[in-house]
Amino acid sequence: MRRRQLLQTLAITAAATAVPGAQGARAAQVTPDDLLVANLRDALLTPHRTATGSPSALTAAFAHAKRAFQACRYEQLANDLPLLIARGTTLAESGKPTDCALLAEILTLTARMLVKVDRTDLGLLAADRARQSAEGAADPIVPAEAARNLSVLTRKAGWHDRAAEIALSAADDPRLRGDDPTLRAQRGLLIMSAAYTAAKSKDRSGMDDLTAHAQSLASGLGKGVQLKHGTGFGTWMIESHRISGHNACGDPYQALHVARHLDPRALPTIERRSRYYTDIATSWAMAGNRTKCLNALLAAERQAPEETHARPAIHRLVRGLLASGPATRELQELAARCGVT
């Protein structure tokens, strides 16, 4: 026990000192994102057996973690996810499809969290393990969502062709065929992931074609479908992806045009609304409007303070504002809360 406590302390210390810009307030204490990375690294690289409790109890604990992700509660996830990984790994040794599916879902949520904090290395590890575990699941949504997140991490690693292949191959899985709304929604998510990959490759026509395909799947779904893994799909999701896609293609004004027609109150979770405002901040930064960029960042912070203070993508925007002109009091205070100097 003392050895494990020592190793965890060393891991947390290393994470705190490795974060770029970890000075001032962030250097003085371990922040939720530092703790999250350290704990997930420990859980993924040094797995250990633990009592699982009943499958129903683990399922309920995982549902609690999904709600924490949707609400951007990083500190809670730093404590909950590592234990879920350990309990899920032990449970999945049974080989039962439901147990394998639960572990795959836990690892997929872990991968999504690591995307947020720009830890592509650990994220790829979690996503690959999720895909392996999902092979034993009976529900086709589970391997499809594992593939989608693996595609996201592969894109972040810069392997765009491979990322698109992973997403589109998963969308072509015969098990996702049919008019069942959940199957259509999962196909749509995979195709939108491929569309964003095209945008990151500056392939506008590819982005437009894939987005149109996703839109055809969204038609008839009304206000959209909320899938059990916590991600929804509908017209609102397509429009949200279009904002990100236009930014990636270097067209912030088109991104802002799309954003003006998307009411953030229609977005189903805090996590999605925070992403909306962060994308708008990115657009305004690209357009050179520092005031509107800052206002969008403050709106994101009001939605999800833990996420705003933790995400490296937001830190980069704040640094850009500090470097590009006079720092207002609001900007200085935001930078201090984010630990950016």
Number of C-alpha atoms within 10 A of each C-alpha: 6 7 8 10 10 10 13 17 15 13 18 21 17 13 21 24 15 11 14 10 16 21 15 12 15 19 15 10 13 17 21 21 25 26 23 26 22 22 23 26 23 18 17 19 11 9 14 14 12 15 11 17 10 10 15 9 11 19 17 12 15 22 16 14 21 21 15 18 22 17 19 23 18 23 16 15 26 20 16 19 24 23 20 25 27 21 21 28 24 18 24 20 11 11 13 13 16 18 24 26 27 26 29 32 27 27 30 29 26 25 28 18 23 23 20 16 18 16 18 20 15 20 31 22 18 30 31 21 19 30 24 15 25 30 17 19 21 14 15 18 22 26 24 27 28 28 26 30 28 27 29 28 28 23 23 20 14 13 15 21 15 14 25 24 13 22 28 22 13 24 25 14 13 9 13 20 12 10 10 9 18 20 21 21 26 27 29 26 27 26 28 28 27 29 31 30 29 26 24 22 18 16 16 18 12 17 26 17 13 21 24 16 16 26 19 14 23 25 12 11 16 9 14 19 18 16 15 13 15 13 18 22 25 22 19 20 22 19 18 21 22 23 26 26 29 24 23 22 19 16 16 24 16 17 26 22 12 17 21 11 10 18 11 19 9 11 17 16 20 21 19 22 23 25 20 24 22 25 27 25 29 28 28 23 20 16 16 13 13 21 15 17 25 23 17 22 25 20 19 25 18 13 21 22 18 20 25 25 21 20 16 19 14 21 21 13 19 24 15 13 23 18 10 10 9 11 13 13 9 12 20 17 13 20 19 15 16 24 19 23 15
